[in-house]
Amino acid sequence: MNNNRSRTNGKSGGALVMVVVVMLTLLVMVMGMFQLRTRAGIEAIQMGQSIRAFWMAEAGLQDALQRLTLPEYRNYDSYSNSVGNGSYEINVTDISSSTIPYPKTTYTVVSVGRDGGFNRRVQQMLSISQALKPALVLQGDADLSSNSKIDGSVLLLNGEFSTHNHTTEIMEYVYGENVMGGGIYEQAQIPPEVEPPDLDTHFYFSKIDAVHYNTNALPLTLLGGSISGSVTYDADVRYSTALSVAPNTEITTSGDLFFDADTTFNGAVTIYCGGNLSIDRKTALPPGSVVIAREAVNLSAQTTFNQQVRIFSGADITIGSQASFDGGSILYAHGDLVIASGGAISVDDSGKGIMLLANGGIDIRSNLNVFKGVIYANTGPVKIAPNSEIYGAVVALAGLSAGSNVDFHEDYSVFDWDAGEIGISWEDEVITKGIWLELPPL
């Protein structure tokens, strides 16, 4: 009997040991799993902090690059900022070289992002070049006759630039290749990211296209006299005798408009012409006048353009000889712009310059007697008569030919216009971002 009890107690003791072993095993497993989960949680937190530190560094880098586009921030070599639980520190180093022939500043920007006990570092370079605003911007072949002088630089985007008799003097650089014929100049490579200034032809043509026209307009011949207020004709209109136009008069025709006799504009006038516009006699357009024609504009010899006159044509503009321009006027031809020969063109060189703009070409057959402004031809050549002196810029994107004794003077005061007023976009700076790198943590 005692033996049976002993065997029973032995079995119970063995089972108890097994239970204890199993419980200990489970406890070890649970503790191991808890430690794994704890470690995984810590690693997840650390990974999150590292990721947030990276994005802090990226945010700092983008902040620095954006600030550097503004001149007032370029004197800062370091600064920091906090965002939530993170922060970033910026270090900017100027590594510019003075060995290049155009103004350029290069910065190395390093951003350190921090979150928790982690940091991440990123780096990028930023180059800022002053945009070239030369006396001549050329595409296509350009030909200068003898005894020309360029007081400024030349941007030769493509084509050949031909000088003659080694008598062309260029005071600064010729950016580009294929300079033929000699002369005095220093050549340099075209800076990166350089593009010619853009003429927004839609800026002008949208105004032209808004003018009402009627292809079946009937002809209407009117005697002169005087007109004032708002005058509208759904016709082709011809004023056959002398006409006096009161200040602030608005004339609208759906067809052609011809002034055949002496016309006196006594103040600013606005003309909307749905066809061709022609003024056949000597006349003066008062300050602030606006002329918009869907077709060609033909102005007689000895036309005077007073300050801030606007003439926009959906075709060609032809101006007779001996014209006179005051500052601030804009002439835009969606076709060609031609100034006839026979006497000098005089320009008031005080204040704003004159904008001679064409989607086609520009042909100036009279010598420009101290012209100040911009001559811009988009798809046709620029032709300039001998014995001309030009202050400002000539942009010839389909070739240039100039007679002898033509001087070009780089003068960018002519671009001192209100934003969007002239429809020409010419950046003051060219900003280029370099390669992005991630650096080892600190």
Beta strands, then each sheet from edge to edge (+ up, - down):
strand 1: 78-83
strand 2: 86-94
strand 3: 104-115
strand 4: 118-130
strand 5: 136-138
strand 6: 142-144
strand 7: 149-151
strand 8: 154-156
strand 9: 161-162
strand 10: 169-175
strand 11: 179-180
strand 12: 184-188
strand 13: 198-199
strand 14: 218-222
strand 15: 225-227
strand 16: 230-233
strand 17: 235-239
strand 18: 243-245
strand 19: 249-253
strand 20: 257-259
strand 21: 263-265
strand 22: 269-273
strand 23: 277-279
strand 24: 284-285
strand 25: 290-293
strand 26: 297-299
strand 27: 304-305
strand 28: 310-313
strand 29: 317-319
strand 30: 324-325
strand 31: 330-333
strand 32: 337-339
strand 33: 345-347
strand 34: 354-358
strand 35: 362-364
strand 36: 368-369
strand 37: 371-377
strand 38: 382-384
strand 39: 389-396
strand 40: 400-402
strand 41: 407-410
strand 42: 424-425
strand 43: 429-439
sheet 1: 1+ 2- 3+ 4- 43+
sheet 2: 12+ 10+ 7+ 41+ 39+ 5+ 8+
sheet 3: 11+ 9+ 6+ 40+ 38+ 35+ 32+ 29+ 26+ 23+ 20+ 17+ 14+
sheet 4: 12+ 10+ 7+ 41+ 39+ 37+ 34+ 31+ 28+ 25+ 22+ 19+ 16+
sheet 5: 13+ 42-
sheet 6: 15+ 18+ 21+
sheet 7: 24+ 27+ 30+ 33+ 36+
end
